[in-house]
């Protein structure tokens, strides 16, 4: 299994830290740790965190690691999954103190507050709300869907979707298409890009009677979405790192022109 292969990284006498896993995966990790006679620490048990507040782009949370408590941390990334990532990272930082590698709590706070991750649930504008994300598999699509449902439960979503040929399009569509009010399909600038017509064939069974539009050029897909958007709409573009990159490039170029 994938979990068994991943557990091969566990080495004898080297401390292991894992983010939350389903029970079957955790059993594999626990068995590997026992066999290698090493300590296994778990985020959610040995390292605890709790979100205390959030905006569309920042989260405030409490964190208790194996070494210390951080009562007020600000994370400049959106989505609960990023809290898990942050807790895992800080937990690892504190654990390696035992190896003589020290990072000050001030550096931890500064790093989390100033972190930037372009194209990861990034809000480009607020009127209308325009979110760019690079979800390209089921897990990342679910993280995006959770964020949209939590933060914008009343918004009608215009989904711009562009995907490469080797990606799990059905998992992405199964999760995101039911949330969308309208869907615009486009083509990313890559020889591995899946043509919009093929995307449509793969996703239509998850879309019901929702309107599906095709705009092969990304710029035109953006303009189409903006034309369709009313006050209660949200534009979300996802499906590929390539697509996110092209959207960000277009947005920054437009900002320079307007400056």
N, C-alpha and C positions, 0 to 999 in steps of 0.2 A: 504494500500500500504506500501511498504518498507519505503518510505519517511515519511509517517505518523507515523510508528512505531519508526523510528530513531528520529523524532522530539520530542518524549516523553522524551528525555534527557533534553529538555529545561525547566528550572525551573524559577519560578517567581523571578524577580529582579536580575537574574544572567546573566551577559553579554554573548552573543553568537557570535562566529566567525565561518564562513563557507568558505570553498574553493569554487571555481566556480562550479555551478550546472546547469543542464538544466532548462529551464523556469518553467516546471511543478513542479519539485522538489523544486525550489526556492520559488514558491508560497506557498507551504505547510509550508516551514520553516518561511516565512514571516508571515503567518497566525498564526502559533504557537507562534511566538515572540510577536505578537500583543495581543494575548489572555493572555499571561503570563506577559504582560507589561514589556518587557525587550528589551534592545538594541540589534540589529542584525548588525554585521559588516561583510562585504564581501570582500574577496580577489579578486582583479581585479577592485574594485571600491574604497572602503575605504582604502584598502591596495593595493598599486600598485608596480609592479615590471617589469623589462625589462632586458632581457639577452643582455650583451654587448660583449660576446665572449665565445668560448668553445673549448675544445679538446675532445678526445675520452672519458676522464674520469673526467674532471673538467669543471665547468661553472663559468663565471664571470657575476655578475648581479648587477643592481641598485635596491634598495628597499626603498619604503617610507611607513612607518606604521602610525598609529594614533599618535605616539609620536615623531618620529624622522626619519631622512633620512640616509640611508646607501649608499653612492655613489659607493662603490666598495667592493662587497662581493665575496668570492671565495667558491664555493660549490664542494666538492670532490665526487659528485655523478653524474652519467650520465642520460640524458633524461629530456625533458622539464617538465614532470610530477613531477620530483624531485624538480624543481624550485617552482612549485605550493606548494608542501609539505613544502619546506623551508620557503616560504613567509608566509604560514599559521602558521608555528611554531613560527617564529620570531614575527609575528603579535600578537599571543597569549601571548608571553613573554612580549611584550610591554604593552598589555592591562591589564595584571595582576599587573602592577605597582600600579594601583589604589587600589589594595588590600594590598599594602605594601610589595609586593614581587618584588625585584629588581635584574635584571641581567644586568651587564655592557655591553655596546656595544663591548668592547674588548673580553669578553667571548663569545658573539654571533659570532663575526668574527672567533675566534679560533675554536669554536665548529663546524661551517659550513666547515671550511677548513680541519679539522682533522677527520671529520665523516667518519666512515667505515660501509658499509653494504654489507657483502659478498653475492655473488650470485645475486646481483641486477645489471644487465647490467655491469658485471665485466669483464674487459679485462685481460685474463691470459697470452697472448703472442701476438706478433705483426707479426711474420713470421712463419706461417701464422697468421693472426688475429684470435684469439680464444676468443669468448665471452660466458660467462656462465650467464644464467638468470633463474629465477624460475617462470616465467609467467605460471599460471595454471588456468586462466579464460580469458574471452574475453577482459576485460578492460586492464589487464596487458599485454596480447598478443598485443593489439593495441599500448600500450606504447612502447613495444619493437620494433614493426614494424615501428613506427614513427621514432624511433632512428636510426634503420638500414637504412631506406630510406634517412634520412637527412645526416648521417655521412658517409655512404658507398654506395652511389647510383650506383657506377660502379662495385662493387664487386659481384661475383657469390657466393651465399650462400649455404653452405652444412649444412643442418639442422639436428641436432640430437634431437630426440623427445622421451621422456618417460613420461607417464601419469598414474595417479591413476584412478581407476574405477569410482569414484564418481565425476569426473571433467567434465566440459563442453568441451569435445574434439572437437565437431563440430565448436564451436566458435573459439577455438584456431587454428584449421586447416584452417578454412575459411580465417583467417587473415594472417597466417604465411606461409602456404604451397604455395600460389601463388608467394611468394617472393623467394622461394628456387629453386636452380638449381638441387640439389640432396637431398634426404631425407633418413636418417638412423634411423630406429626405434630400441629402446632398452627397457629393462625391469629394473625398479628400484627395489631396495632391500626392498620390502614391501609386506605383504600378500594382500594388496589392489591394487597391481600393475596390470595394464591392460596388458595382453600379447601383444607383438608386432603384432602378427597376427590379433588380434582384432582391434588394433589401425589402421592397414592398411585398414581393411574393412571400418572403419569409416571415414578415411581421403581421400581415393582414389578418390572420386568424386571432391575433391578440388585440385587434383594434375595434372590433364591433363595427358600428356604422360611422365611426369618426372619420373626418375629412383627412385624406392623405395627399399632400402636394409634393411635387418633385421640382427642385431647383438645382440643377447640376453644378452651378457655380456657387461657392460658399458665400460670396458677397451678395449674390441675389437671394440666397436663402435667408440671410440676415435681414435684408431690406423687406423681403416678403413677410417675415415674422413681425417686424416693426410696423408694417402697414396693417397687419391683422390685429395687433395688440390694442386692447382697450384698457381702461383704468384698472380693471380687475384681472388682467392677464399677467402672466410671468413667462418670460422666454428662457428656456433652458436648452443648451446645446451640449451634446455628449456623444459617446460611442467610440472615441479614438483619441489617443495622444496627439496624433497628426492633426485632427480636426481642431482640438483645443489650441494647438500651436498656431494654426492659421487664423482662428478667430481672434486670438490675442494680438497677433501681428496686425490684423485689420483694425482692431480697436485702437492700438497704439498709434498707428499711422493716422487714423481719423482724429485722435486727440491732438497730434502735432499740428494738423491742418487747422483745427479749431482754436489752438492756443494763440 
